Amino acid sequence: MPDFTPNQWLVVGLVFLLGLVVGMALRSGGKWKARYREEADLRRDEVKRLEAENAALRKEASEKDSLRAAAARDEARRRAEEDATRP
């Protein structure tokens, strides 16, 4: 089988580039734009959901911290009262 000449390689390269350009032109329809927008909307909704969940977890943690602090103060007060009543 004979080797390709430089002119033949040039034709092969140009056909390849033409195929890329035609493929990109055919792909540039509205389908990928709609898919991109759907994906962006899903991502935005997921971020909002995660932010709401994070806020709820922060609120819950804050409530637990305040309850823990109140329990610690109560325990300290109870121990102080027991120490005061012991002879």
QUIRAVEN-V343541 format. One record per residue. N is the residue number from 1. SS is DSSP state (H for helix, E for strand, - for the rest). PSI is psi in degrees with one decimal (none if undefined). D_FIRST is the distance of its C-alpha to the first C-alpha in whole Angstrom. Layout:
[[N/SS/PSI/D_FIRST] [N/SS/PSI/D_FIRST]]
This chain:
[[1/-/127.7/0] [2/-/153.3/4] [3/-/156.1/7] [4/-/145.3/9] [5/-/163.0/12] [6/H/-34.8/16] [7/H/-38.9/17] [8/H/-39.6/14] [9/H/-37.3/15] [10/H/-41.8/19] [11/H/-43.2/18] [12/H/-44.4/17] [13/H/-42.6/20] [14/H/-37.6/22] [15/H/-39.8/22] [16/H/-47.6/22] [17/H/-39.1/25] [18/H/-40.3/26] [19/H/-41.1/26] [20/H/-45.4/28] [21/H/-44.7/31] [22/H/-41.7/31] [23/H/-41.8/31] [24/H/-36.5/34] [25/H/-39.2/36] [26/H/-31.6/36] [27/H/-16.5/37] [28/-/19.0/40] [29/-/-171.3/42] [30/H/-9.7/45] [31/H/-49.2/44] [32/H/-32.3/43] [33/H/-42.7/46] [34/H/-42.4/49] [35/H/-40.4/47] [36/H/-44.8/48] [37/H/-40.1/51] [38/H/-44.3/52] [39/H/-40.6/50] [40/H/-40.1/53] [41/H/-42.6/56] [42/H/-42.3/55] [43/H/-41.3/55] [44/H/-42.6/58] [45/H/-39.6/60] [46/H/-40.0/59] [47/H/-43.1/60] [48/H/-42.4/63] [49/H/-43.2/64] [50/H/-37.5/63] [51/H/-40.5/66] [52/H/-42.0/68] [53/H/-39.6/68] [54/H/-40.9/68] [55/H/-40.5/71] [56/H/-40.2/73] [57/H/-38.5/72] [58/H/-42.7/73] [59/H/-43.9/77] [60/H/-42.1/77] [61/H/-39.0/76] [62/H/-42.0/79] [63/H/-42.2/81] [64/H/-38.6/81] [65/H/-42.7/82] [66/H/-38.1/85] [67/H/-39.5/86] [68/H/-41.8/85] [69/H/-40.6/87] [70/H/-40.7/90] [71/H/-38.4/90] [72/H/-41.9/90] [73/H/-41.3/93] [74/H/-42.5/95] [75/H/-40.7/94] [76/H/-41.3/96] [77/H/-42.4/99] [78/H/-43.5/99] [79/H/-37.7/99] [80/H/-39.0/101] [81/H/-39.9/104] [82/H/-40.2/104] [83/H/-35.6/104] [84/H/-31.4/107] [85/H/-16.5/109] [86/-/139.1/109] [87/-/none/112]]
